[in-house]
């Protein structure tokens, strides 16, 4: 990129005019600075090292000394805003697509091999810079997306046929004339699954998914004595979720399932209150939903039963 154009794009002020005309790349990370790059930083030591590595342009916000008269120093009034301006330009140039998801949908992005934004421009910088043309990025933060693009997509509620299943944790469905058999997913997420399938077809993308990537819940199938059981041979199941939104979603959508109960530690706002996970051993339930924000209860359960911290679908 021509440095004159870069200066205009970033809305920066030229403090020192170097002798080069253009840059070949951009970096916030000193380890990734290459010859002819523009480096964004306020750290004097990092800037010194970036110059040694061949940076042609230094973009910064606070006052720093000019260490090399041969390169450009561009001062920004707000470094974060300048970075957003650069990335918005590059996102448009690479024709990226952005998908605004609700908190339940965003869980599925990585399962469908879509990239999720971390909603922090310093953390998302490399992912956006290095992405291929026409990449799809997902986020649940509308304001953040609008700093990177003018338009975004949302999932449509599509029609699908949920076929009879023997378990609340397996689904068979037909969506967009495709039959999906024995999908290891609670039925309450069938709509979201179908919406992603339709979205990928609409965008003419390959339909690929790996539901083992879903990590916002874990299900352990157990016998009445709380010992692990194989799926299909269990008496009961423990459903662990890790935030209140997922707890409430499961609770609302599972409420009509026979034998379903919810549990919270030392709380009256659920079916069962407990101090230790094994207090639930003698409770009457078939499926018990547990909010475990720090995964401490899973660890207790796994340690006592000497099993790995993974679900027991297999």
C-alpha positions as CSV (number, residue, x, y, z in Angstrom):
1,X,0.0,0.0,0.0
2,X,1.2,3.5,-0.9
3,X,2.3,5.3,2.4
4,X,0.5,8.5,1.4
5,X,-2.7,6.5,0.9
6,X,-2.1,4.7,4.2
7,X,-1.7,8.0,6.1
8,X,-5.0,9.2,4.7
9,X,-6.7,5.9,5.4
10,X,-5.5,5.9,9.0
11,X,-6.3,9.6,9.5
12,X,-2.8,10.0,11.0
13,X,-0.2,12.9,11.0
14,X,3.2,12.5,9.3
15,X,5.7,13.3,12.0
16,X,8.7,12.0,10.1
17,X,8.8,11.5,6.4
18,X,10.9,8.6,5.3
19,X,12.3,7.7,1.9
20,X,10.2,4.7,1.0
21,X,7.0,4.9,-0.9
22,X,4.9,1.8,0.2
23,X,4.5,-1.0,2.7
24,X,4.0,-4.7,2.1
25,X,2.2,-5.7,5.2
26,X,0.9,-4.7,8.7
27,X,1.6,-6.0,12.2
28,X,0.7,-5.4,15.8
29,X,3.0,-8.2,17.0
30,X,6.7,-7.6,17.0
31,X,7.3,-11.3,16.3
32,X,5.5,-11.0,13.0
33,X,7.1,-7.8,11.7
34,X,8.8,-8.3,8.4
35,X,10.8,-6.1,6.0
36,X,8.7,-3.3,4.6
37,X,5.9,-3.7,7.1
38,X,4.0,-1.0,9.0
39,X,4.1,-1.6,12.7
40,X,1.4,-0.4,15.1
41,X,2.6,0.2,18.7
42,X,3.2,2.6,21.5
43,X,6.0,0.6,23.1
44,X,9.4,2.3,22.5
45,X,11.4,-0.9,22.9
46,X,9.1,-2.8,20.5
47,X,9.4,0.0,18.0
48,X,13.2,0.0,18.2
49,X,13.2,-3.8,17.5
50,X,10.6,-3.4,14.7
51,X,12.9,-0.9,13.0
52,X,15.8,-3.4,13.3
53,X,13.6,-6.0,11.6
54,X,13.0,-3.6,8.7
55,X,9.7,-1.9,9.4
56,X,9.1,1.0,7.0
57,X,6.4,2.7,8.9
58,X,5.7,3.2,12.6
59,X,2.1,4.0,13.6
60,X,1.7,5.2,17.2
61,X,-0.4,7.4,19.5
62,X,1.7,8.7,22.4
63,X,4.8,10.9,22.1
64,X,7.9,8.8,21.2
65,X,11.4,9.8,20.0
66,X,12.3,9.5,16.3
67,X,14.9,6.7,16.2
68,X,15.3,6.5,12.4
69,X,15.0,9.4,10.0
70,X,14.8,7.0,7.0
71,X,11.3,5.6,7.9
72,X,7.9,7.1,8.3
73,X,6.4,8.0,11.7
74,X,2.6,8.4,11.6
75,X,1.0,9.7,14.7
76,X,-2.6,8.8,15.4
77,X,-5.0,10.5,17.8
78,X,-6.5,7.1,18.6
79,X,-4.5,4.0,17.7
80,X,-7.5,1.7,18.0
81,X,-9.6,3.8,15.7
82,X,-6.8,3.9,13.1
83,X,-6.5,0.1,13.2
84,X,-10.3,-0.2,12.7
85,X,-10.0,2.1,9.7
86,X,-7.3,-0.1,8.2
87,X,-9.2,-3.3,8.8
88,X,-12.4,-2.0,7.5
89,X,-10.7,-1.2,4.2
90,X,-9.0,-4.6,4.1
91,X,-12.3,-6.4,4.9
92,X,-14.0,-4.6,2.0
93,X,-11.1,-5.3,-0.3
94,X,-11.1,-9.1,0.6
95,X,-15.0,-9.1,0.4
96,X,-15.4,-10.7,3.8
97,X,-18.8,-11.7,5.0
98,X,-20.0,-11.0,8.5
99,X,-22.7,-13.0,10.3
100,X,-24.4,-11.5,13.4
101,X,-25.4,-14.3,15.7
102,X,-27.3,-14.4,18.9
103,X,-25.6,-15.9,22.0
104,X,-27.0,-19.3,21.3
105,X,-26.1,-19.3,17.6
106,X,-22.5,-18.1,18.1
107,X,-21.6,-21.4,19.8
108,X,-22.1,-23.2,16.4
109,X,-19.7,-21.0,14.3
110,X,-16.6,-23.1,14.9
111,X,-18.6,-26.4,14.5
112,X,-19.4,-25.2,11.0
113,X,-15.8,-24.2,10.4
114,X,-16.6,-20.5,10.5
115,X,-14.4,-18.0,12.2
116,X,-15.6,-16.3,15.4
117,X,-14.4,-12.8,16.2
118,X,-13.1,-12.2,19.7
119,X,-14.6,-8.7,19.6
120,X,-11.3,-7.1,20.5
121,X,-9.6,-5.5,17.5
122,X,-6.1,-6.2,18.9
123,X,-7.0,-9.9,19.3
124,X,-8.8,-10.1,15.9
125,X,-6.2,-8.3,13.9
126,X,-4.2,-11.3,12.7
127,X,-7.2,-13.4,12.0
128,X,-8.6,-10.6,9.7
129,X,-5.3,-9.7,8.1
130,X,-4.4,-13.3,7.3
131,X,-7.9,-14.5,6.2
132,X,-8.6,-15.6,2.6
133,X,-10.8,-13.7,0.3
134,X,-14.6,-14.2,1.0
135,X,-14.0,-15.6,4.5
136,X,-17.0,-15.5,6.8
137,X,-16.7,-14.1,10.3
138,X,-19.2,-14.5,13.1
139,X,-19.9,-12.2,16.1
140,X,-22.7,-11.6,18.5
141,X,-21.7,-7.9,18.8
142,X,-23.5,-5.8,16.3
143,X,-21.7,-2.5,17.0
144,X,-18.3,-4.3,16.7
145,X,-19.3,-5.8,13.3
146,X,-20.4,-2.4,12.0
147,X,-16.9,-1.0,12.7
148,X,-15.6,-3.5,10.2
149,X,-18.3,-3.5,7.5
150,X,-21.3,-1.7,6.2
151,X,-23.6,-4.8,5.9
152,X,-23.9,-8.1,7.7
153,X,-26.0,-11.2,7.5
154,X,-28.2,-12.9,10.0
155,X,-29.5,-16.5,10.1
156,X,-33.0,-17.0,8.9
157,X,-35.5,-19.2,10.6
158,X,-35.9,-22.0,8.1
159,X,-38.3,-24.9,7.8
160,X,-37.0,-28.3,8.6
161,X,-38.5,-31.7,9.5
162,X,-37.4,-33.2,12.9
163,X,-37.8,-36.9,12.6
164,X,-38.7,-39.2,15.5
165,X,-35.7,-39.9,17.8
166,X,-35.1,-42.2,20.7
167,X,-33.2,-39.7,22.7
168,X,-33.3,-35.9,23.5
169,X,-29.6,-35.8,22.7
170,X,-29.7,-37.3,19.2
171,X,-31.6,-35.8,16.2
172,X,-32.6,-36.9,12.8
173,X,-33.8,-34.2,10.5
174,X,-34.3,-33.1,6.9
175,X,-33.3,-29.6,6.0
176,X,-32.8,-28.1,2.5
177,X,-33.6,-31.6,1.1
178,X,-30.7,-33.1,2.9
179,X,-31.2,-35.9,5.4
180,X,-29.0,-35.7,8.5
181,X,-29.1,-38.9,10.5
182,X,-28.0,-39.6,14.1
183,X,-26.7,-36.1,14.7
184,X,-25.2,-35.9,18.2
185,X,-27.0,-32.8,19.3
186,X,-29.8,-32.0,21.8
187,X,-33.1,-31.5,19.9
188,X,-33.4,-28.0,21.3
189,X,-30.6,-26.9,18.9
190,X,-32.2,-28.4,15.8
191,X,-33.5,-25.1,14.6
192,X,-30.0,-23.4,14.9
193,X,-28.4,-26.4,13.1
194,X,-30.9,-26.1,10.3
195,X,-30.4,-22.3,10.0
196,X,-26.7,-22.8,9.6
197,X,-27.2,-25.4,6.9
198,X,-29.5,-23.1,5.0
199,X,-27.1,-20.1,5.4
200,X,-24.2,-22.2,4.0
201,X,-26.3,-23.3,1.0
202,X,-27.4,-19.7,0.4
203,X,-23.7,-18.6,0.4
204,X,-22.8,-21.5,-1.9
205,X,-20.4,-22.9,0.7
206,X,-19.5,-26.5,1.4
207,X,-21.6,-28.0,4.2
208,X,-19.1,-29.2,6.7
209,X,-19.5,-29.5,10.4
210,X,-18.0,-31.2,13.4
211,X,-20.2,-31.1,16.5
212,X,-17.4,-32.3,18.7
213,X,-16.2,-28.7,18.5
214,X,-19.2,-27.6,20.6
215,X,-17.9,-26.9,24.1
216,X,-20.6,-24.9,25.7
217,X,-22.2,-28.0,27.3
218,X,-21.1,-31.5,28.3
219,X,-23.3,-34.4,28.9
220,X,-22.4,-37.4,31.1
221,X,-24.6,-40.5,31.0
222,X,-24.7,-42.3,34.4
223,X,-26.2,-45.2,36.3
224,X,-28.2,-44.5,39.5
225,X,-25.1,-44.9,41.5
226,X,-23.5,-42.0,39.6
227,X,-21.1,-44.3,37.8
228,X,-20.4,-43.5,34.1
229,X,-22.5,-45.4,31.6
230,X,-22.4,-45.8,27.8
231,X,-24.9,-43.8,25.8
232,X,-28.1,-45.9,25.4
233,X,-27.3,-47.9,28.5
234,X,-27.7,-45.2,31.1
235,X,-30.3,-44.6,33.7
236,X,-29.7,-40.9,34.0
237,X,-27.7,-38.0,32.5
238,X,-26.0,-34.9,33.9
239,X,-26.1,-31.9,31.6
240,X,-23.4,-29.3,32.5
241,X,-23.5,-25.8,31.1
242,X,-21.1,-22.9,31.8
243,X,-23.1,-19.7,31.7
244,X,-26.5,-18.5,32.7
245,X,-27.7,-17.9,29.2
246,X,-27.2,-21.6,28.3
247,X,-28.6,-22.7,31.6
248,X,-31.9,-20.7,31.0
249,X,-32.1,-21.9,27.3
250,X,-31.8,-25.5,28.3
251,X,-34.1,-25.1,31.2
252,X,-36.8,-23.5,29.1
253,X,-36.6,-25.9,26.2
254,X,-36.2,-29.1,28.2
255,X,-39.0,-28.3,30.7
256,X,-41.5,-30.6,29.1
257,X,-39.2,-33.6,29.0
258,X,-40.2,-36.2,31.5
259,X,-37.8,-36.5,34.3
260,X,-36.0,-33.3,33.6
261,X,-34.8,-31.2,36.6
262,X,-32.4,-28.3,37.1
263,X,-29.9,-27.8,39.9
264,X,-27.9,-24.9,41.3
265,X,-25.4,-24.8,44.1
266,X,-27.0,-23.4,47.3
267,X,-29.9,-21.8,45.5
268,X,-33.7,-21.9,45.7
269,X,-34.2,-20.9,42.1
270,X,-34.2,-24.4,40.7
271,X,-35.5,-27.9,41.4
272,X,-32.5,-29.1,43.4
273,X,-30.1,-27.1,45.6
274,X,-26.8,-28.8,46.5
275,X,-23.5,-28.1,48.2
276,X,-21.5,-30.9,46.4
277,X,-22.3,-32.5,43.1
278,X,-22.8,-35.9,44.7
279,X,-25.6,-34.5,46.8
280,X,-27.7,-35.0,43.6
281,X,-27.0,-38.8,43.7
282,X,-30.2,-39.5,45.7
283,X,-32.4,-37.0,43.9
284,X,-35.2,-38.1,41.6
285,X,-34.4,-37.2,38.0
286,X,-33.6,-38.7,34.6
287,X,-31.9,-35.6,33.2
288,X,-30.4,-33.0,35.5
289,X,-29.1,-29.6,34.3
290,X,-26.3,-28.1,36.3
291,X,-24.8,-24.6,36.0
292,X,-21.0,-25.0,36.4
293,X,-19.4,-21.7,35.5
294,X,-15.9,-22.7,36.5
295,X,-16.1,-26.4,35.6
296,X,-15.4,-27.3,39.2
297,X,-18.3,-29.7,39.6
298,X,-17.3,-31.5,36.4
299,X,-13.8,-31.9,37.8
300,X,-15.2,-33.3,41.1
301,X,-17.4,-35.8,39.2
302,X,-14.6,-36.8,36.8
303,X,-12.0,-37.2,39.6
304,X,-14.2,-39.4,41.7
305,X,-15.1,-41.6,38.7
306,X,-11.6,-41.4,37.1
307,X,-12.9,-40.4,33.7
308,X,-11.8,-37.8,31.3
309,X,-13.4,-34.3,31.0
310,X,-15.4,-35.1,27.9
311,X,-18.9,-36.1,27.2
312,X,-19.9,-39.7,27.0
313,X,-21.8,-39.9,23.7
314,X,-19.4,-42.6,22.5
